[in-house]
Amino acid sequence: MIVLFTTERDYPWGTLRSTHGCKTKIVLEEKRIPYRIENLPPGHLWKKPPEMTARHPLGKVPYIEDDGFVVYDSTVIGEYLEDRYSWPRLIPRDDPQARARVRMLEQFADEALLVGNLPLIWMPYWSEPDKRDKARMEKGREGLRARDFPYLEQVLKEHPEGEYICGDFSMADVPLMVLAMVLEVDQPDLQAYPRLAEYLERLRRRPSYRAISPRTRVADAVSLMAAL
Ligand SMILES: N[C@@H](CCC(=O)N[C@@H](CS)C(=O)NCC(=O)O)C(=O)O
């Protein structure tokens, strides 16, 4: 069985998870791949103990172990799982432009959101409310409003052919489901971005979302596959 190494914690204000670890959970859930979670303490991300760097040289999460074979980096893990478990397909098979489009949007969401603006908002949530850096959070929100929300609204407007960002649900929707999760906690006003608001709601209605929802406790999330 695949072992997913990630970080998740229950707090009084919701269950918080590694955003990149959530990407891997979504792919595992969408492909109905049995897995179990090895939940690392958040301190491991700073301390980077040797048992972690032995598997991921940068000491980051997520990484997976598949029958003893280690794969790190959420994007590479997604592609590995796509190669290994082709159904349901999350990257189009034949059309080079369709494949590039999925990968571009996945890359955009990763760089602009998961590495760019979301940590400014998300990291403070791991502390108690009065210890959060409000200015940092506002900077992240401003970044979303200035660049990322308008771009996603535009993409959804230009390509209205399907329910998801590239038509059918694909690897490009995976990091955007993580955006849906963070925004469920942070609750921005999305009135100016109606297509994006509707799209994020659609992502939250997918069964795979339960595994990353801030309302799903850590203990409940790991048994989701068994319940299917
Ligand atoms: N490119 C990596 C990024 C992973 C990443 O930055 N993970 C965060 C947690 S969401 C982490 O481990 N941070 C600790 C660090 O940057 O040292 C991926 O896609 O897996």
The ligand as an SDF file (V2000), in Angstrom:
LIG
                    3D

 20 19  0  0  0  0  0  0  0  0999 V2000
    7.6340   21.5750   -4.8060 N   0  0  0  0  0  0  0  0  0  0  0  0
    7.2790   20.8710   -3.5980 C   0  0  0  0  0  0  0  0  0  0  0  0
    6.9450   21.8700   -2.5210 C   0  0  0  0  0  0  0  0  0  0  0  0
    6.6170   21.1690   -1.1960 C   0  0  0  0  0  0  0  0  0  0  0  0
    6.5270   22.1440   -0.0410 C   0  0  0  0  0  0  0  0  0  0  0  0
    7.0060   23.2960   -0.1070 O   0  0  0  0  0  0  0  0  0  0  0  0
    5.9390   21.6530    1.0480 N   0  0  0  0  0  0  0  0  0  0  0  0
    5.8680   22.4480    2.2490 C   0  0  0  0  0  0  0  0  0  0  0  0
    4.6350   22.0730    3.0550 C   0  0  0  0  0  0  0  0  0  0  0  0
    3.1460   22.4500    2.1600 S   0  0  0  0  0  0  0  0  0  0  0  0
    7.1130   22.1590    3.0660 C   0  0  0  0  0  0  0  0  0  0  0  0
    7.4790   21.0100    3.2250 O   0  0  0  0  0  0  0  0  0  0  0  0
    7.7480   23.2140    3.5920 N   0  0  0  0  0  0  0  0  0  0  0  0
    8.9510   23.0920    4.3480 C   0  0  0  0  0  0  0  0  0  0  0  0
   10.1150   23.7430    3.6180 C   0  0  0  0  0  0  0  0  0  0  0  0
    9.8830   24.4730    2.6290 O   0  0  0  0  0  0  0  0  0  0  0  0
   11.2440   23.5450    4.0350 O   0  0  0  0  0  0  0  0  0  0  0  0
    6.0900   19.9620   -3.8970 C   0  0  0  0  0  0  0  0  0  0  0  0
    5.3350   20.2240   -4.8240 O   0  0  0  0  0  0  0  0  0  0  0  0
    5.9470   18.9270   -3.2120 O   0  0  0  0  0  0  0  0  0  0  0  0
  1  2  1  0
  2  3  1  0
  2 18  1  0
  3  4  1  0
  4  5  1  0
  5  6  2  0
  5  7  1  0
  7  8  1  0
  8  9  1  0
  8 11  1  0
  9 10  1  0
 11 12  2  0
 11 13  1  0
 13 14  1  0
 14 15  1  0
 15 16  2  0
 15 17  1  0
 18 19  2  0
 18 20  1  0
M  END
$$$$
